[in-house]
Amino acid sequence: MQLLERAMTIAKALASETTENSLSISELATKVDLPLSTLHRILKAMIQQGMIEQDEQTKHYRLGTIWMEIGLQVYDTMDYISKIRPELERLAREVEESVYLSKPAGTDTIIIERIDSAANPIRIYDQLGIRIPMHIGAANKAILAAMPASQASEIISQLVPNEDIADFNFQLAQVQKQGFAISHGERTTGTSSVAVAVLNGFGEIVGAVSIGFVSFNVTEEQIQLLTERLLETGKRVSMKLGYRARN
């Protein structure tokens, strides 16, 4: 507990209004009233966590970008579900199927919202909060396909066997080309899903909206209709989160 309190004191000192761009370790020690040896150990741990950075030339310390990243994520998600939920409900009514919202979490995604259609007694039931490895399912492939290539490659290398990576990347290229992902029976036999990635105002991947449905007796025309409605919803959701497509 004491270490956490000291780390926060250091962070607040570096973020204070009277602080310039960075501080030397001696200046910081004076501000936080800690011995240099103790301060050095804490700073080393904070650097490892990305909480602070050290200038290679001046050896001065400044706040790390993780604070900005967390702040932007919190800001972006404060009204996240309330902005998106009406669009998910609208889509569920239109297609009469279950609609999901998934969010990236490391090499997995987490289902953070589900809207079931009251008009359809046959439902695919995936619990909120479950984690799904990012190489499985339409929602996850839509997310990977929309990621920067280097980020996607790092995740794929951890999840997909080397001999299957080329084929998997080909699948992602198809997703990029058509603008949506589709999967059949990857998690549960007899079920399918179509998905589209959604982005925020920074052009970052927020997650994916997907429609889950039972594969039995579903025609290609029905799948095409689901996909059209999904693409329209994906665009509206991204726009509500501030995304504007670049020409």
N, C-alpha and C positions, 0 to 999 in steps of 0.2 A: 504493500500500500504506500509506503514511504517513497519507494522508487517511482511509482506512478505520479505521486504528488510533486516530486522533484522534477520529473520530466515535463509535467504540465507547467510548472513554474518557469522552466527554461523556455518552453514554447511561447508562453505569454510574454516573457522578456524580449524574445526575438520579434514578436509581433506587435510590441508596444509602439505607441505613436512617437515616442521620443527616440526610438531605435532607428538608425539609418539602415542601409541595405544589409549590413552584416556586422558582426562583433567578433573581436578576438577572444580567445579563451580567458584571458585575464580580465577583460572588460565584462565578459559574461559572468565570471566568478564574482566580481564585485556586485553586479546587479542581483544575482540570485543568492549571494552570501553562502557559497559552498567552497570547500577546499579544492584546489586545482586537481588533486589526485582523484577525488570523488567525482568532480565534474567531468573529468576526462573519461572515466568509465561509463558514466551515463550518456555522454555525447556519442561515444562509440556505439552503444546499444541503440540510440535514437537514429543514428546514421543507417544502421542495418535495417531498421524498420521504415526507412524513407521519411522519417519525421523531420530531420534536418539534413542539410548538405554542407560540405566544407569546400571552400574555394581552394583549388590546387595551388594557386600562386600565392595568395595572401594568407592562406590557412585560416581565414575568418569563417564564421558559421552563420548560416541563414536558414530560414524555414524551408523544409522540403515541399515538393509539389503535391505530396499526398494530402495535405490539408486542403488545397484547392480542389483536388479530385473528389475528396469526400464531401466538401462543401457543395460542389456542383451537383453531386449525386443526390444529396439530401434535398437541395433546392429543387432539383428536377423531379423528385419523387414525392414531394410534400403533397401535391394535389394530383398525383399520378393516376390513381385508380378512378377518382371521381371524374377526371377528364376523359378517360378511355372507356369506362364502363357503359355509358349510353350507346357508344358505337358497337360494343360487343353484344349488348342486349338487342340492338337493332338487327345485327347480323344473325343472331340466334333465331329471332322471329322470322326473318326472311327465308332462311334455309331450313328451319325446323330441325336443327342438329345442335349438338353441344359445341360450344366455342370456348377456346382456351387462350390465356395469355401466359407466355413463358418468358423468364428473365435469365440471362446468363449469370453463372456463378462458378468461376474458375473453368474447369473442364466439363462442368455439368450445366444443365439449366434447371430452374425451379418453376413449377406451375404456381403462379401467384393469383390467378383468377380463373373461374370457370362459370360459364352461363349455360344452364341446361334449357332445352326447349320444352315447354309444357305441352306442346302439340305432338311431341314424339315420345311414345312410351318406351321405345327401345333406345337406351342410352349407353354411351361409352363413359364409364365412370373412372376418371383419374383423380385421385385425391389432391387437394391443394397442399403445397409444400413438398411434394415428392421431388426428388432429384433424379434427373435422367442424363446419362452420359451424352455428350454433345454430338456424337457420331450416329446416334440412333434417332430415327423419326424425322418427319417432315419439318417440324418447328425448328429442330436443332440444325438441320441442314440449311434451312433458310437463313438462320443466324450466321452460320459459318460462311456461307456464300457471300454474305453482305459485309463480312469483316475485312479489315486490311489483310492482305495476303500473308504477311509475316506472322500476324497474330493467329490466323487460322492454321497456318502450317505448324506452329508450335503446339497447338492443341491437338491437331490431327496426329502428329508424331507420337503423342502420348497415348492415344486411344486406338489407332488403327495399325494393324500389323504392316510391316514394311512392304510385304509382297502385295498388299491390297491398297496401298496409298494412291498409286496411279489411277486405279479404277475409281476410287473414292473422289479424287480431285476431278475426274471427268464428270462424275455426277454433280459436283458442285458447279462446274462450268455450265452444265445444262440448266441448273437452277438460276444462275446469273442471267443466262440468255433468255429464259422464259419469264423470269420475275417472280416465280413461286416454286415451292417444293411440294412433292407428293410422295407418300410412302404407303406401302401395303404390307400389313402383317409384321412389321419390324419389331413391335413390342408385344402385340396380342394378335394371335391368329384370327382371321376373319374381320379385322378392322383396318380402316384406312384413314389417312388424314391429308389435308392440304394446308399449306402454311405460307405466310409471307412475313418478311422481316419488317420491323418498324424502327424509325430513327427519330432522334430528337433534334433540337435546333442547332446543336453542335455537329450534326452529321454523324453522331455516334449510334451504335446499335443499342437500342433499348431492349429489344426482345423480339418475340414473334407472336402473331395472332394465328391460330389454327382452328380448323373445323375437323372434328372427329366423327366418323360415321361407320356403320356396319357395311362391310363390302358386299354382302349377299344381295343379289338382285339390283345392284346399282348400275345404271347405264352410263356410257361415256357422256351422253348428253347431260345427265344429272351432275356428273363430276365437273363438266365444263361450266354449268350454271353455278355450282358451288365456288368454283375458282374465280369466276367473274365477280361475284358478290364479295368474295374475300379480297380480291385486289382493290376493289373500290373502298372497302373498309380500311385496308392497310394504308392507303393514301390519306384517307380522312384522319386516321389515328396519328400518323406521322405529322400531318399539318397541325393538328391540335397540340402536338408537343413542340411545335416551332420549326419543324423541318420544311425547308423550301428546296425543291429539286433544282439543280444547277443545269443551265442550258448547255 
